[in-house]
């Protein structure tokens, strides 16, 4: 819930009065509006990581000993840490390496 000044309001249980910590305006349960928001993703927006092929690299698959695997990278941790490398083979084997 937001105050008119833009501050997030936290509501305490069993309290009939709600007060903004920033501007001290008081709200009652009578002047609180509820807004529901919903977004339905379009089909083209719904991409699973498994569908992304990636680039091929010379990396032997530990499962079937294929010479090449596909790979993708993602920055899943904080910026000062390495990226995560996702390897996948045509045999279905998947491997994740924290670099």
C-alpha positions as CSV (number, residue, x, y, z in Angstrom):
1,X,0.0,0.0,0.0
2,X,1.3,3.5,-0.8
3,X,0.7,6.9,0.7
4,X,-0.1,9.9,-1.5
5,X,3.5,11.0,-1.0
6,X,4.7,7.8,-2.6
7,X,6.0,6.0,0.6
8,X,5.2,2.4,1.1
9,X,2.8,2.1,4.1
10,X,3.0,-0.9,6.4
11,X,-0.2,-1.8,8.1
12,X,-0.1,-3.0,11.7
13,X,-2.5,-5.7,12.8
14,X,-5.4,-4.7,15.0
15,X,-4.9,-1.0,14.1
16,X,-7.8,1.1,12.8
17,X,-5.4,4.0,12.0
18,X,-2.6,3.9,9.5
19,X,0.1,6.6,9.6
20,X,2.8,7.3,7.0
21,X,6.3,7.3,8.5
22,X,7.4,10.0,6.1
23,X,4.7,12.7,5.9
24,X,2.6,11.7,8.9
25,X,-0.6,11.6,7.0
26,X,-3.3,9.4,8.6
27,X,-5.4,7.0,6.7
28,X,-8.4,5.0,7.8
29,X,-9.6,1.8,6.4
30,X,-12.4,3.7,4.8
31,X,-10.2,5.6,2.4
32,X,-8.0,2.7,1.3
33,X,-8.5,1.6,-2.3
34,X,-7.7,-1.9,-3.4
35,X,-6.3,-2.2,-6.9
36,X,-5.8,-5.6,-8.5
37,X,-3.2,-5.9,-11.3
38,X,-2.8,-9.0,-13.4
39,X,-0.7,-9.5,-16.5
40,X,-1.0,-12.5,-18.8
41,X,2.2,-13.2,-20.7
42,X,1.8,-13.6,-24.4
43,X,3.1,-16.8,-25.9
44,X,6.2,-15.3,-27.4
45,X,7.2,-13.8,-24.0
46,X,7.1,-17.3,-22.4
47,X,10.6,-18.7,-23.1
48,X,12.0,-21.4,-21.0
49,X,15.8,-21.7,-20.6
50,X,15.6,-25.2,-21.9
51,X,14.4,-23.9,-25.3
52,X,17.4,-21.7,-25.8
53,X,19.9,-23.7,-27.8
54,X,23.1,-21.6,-27.3
55,X,26.4,-22.0,-29.0
56,X,28.4,-25.2,-29.5
57,X,31.7,-25.7,-27.7
58,X,34.3,-28.4,-27.6
59,X,33.5,-29.9,-24.3
60,X,33.1,-33.6,-23.8
61,X,29.8,-34.8,-22.4
62,X,30.4,-36.9,-19.3
63,X,27.2,-38.9,-20.1
64,X,27.7,-40.0,-23.7
65,X,31.2,-38.8,-24.5
66,X,30.1,-36.6,-27.4
67,X,32.8,-34.2,-28.4
68,X,30.7,-31.0,-28.3
69,X,28.0,-29.6,-26.0
70,X,25.8,-26.5,-26.3
71,X,26.3,-23.7,-23.7
72,X,24.7,-20.6,-22.4
73,X,25.8,-18.2,-19.7
74,X,23.8,-16.1,-17.1
75,X,24.7,-13.8,-14.3
76,X,22.6,-15.3,-11.5
77,X,24.7,-14.1,-8.6
78,X,25.9,-10.6,-7.6
79,X,27.9,-8.6,-10.2
80,X,31.2,-9.1,-8.4
81,X,31.0,-12.9,-8.7
82,X,31.4,-15.1,-11.8
83,X,28.7,-16.1,-14.2
84,X,26.9,-19.5,-14.3
85,X,27.5,-21.6,-17.4
86,X,24.8,-24.1,-18.5
87,X,26.0,-27.0,-20.7
88,X,23.6,-29.3,-22.5
89,X,24.1,-32.3,-24.8
90,X,22.0,-33.7,-27.5
91,X,21.7,-36.9,-25.3
92,X,19.7,-34.8,-22.8
93,X,22.5,-34.5,-20.2
94,X,22.7,-31.0,-18.5
95,X,25.6,-29.6,-16.5
96,X,25.8,-26.3,-14.6
97,X,29.2,-24.7,-13.7
98,X,29.8,-21.7,-11.5
99,X,32.7,-19.8,-13.0
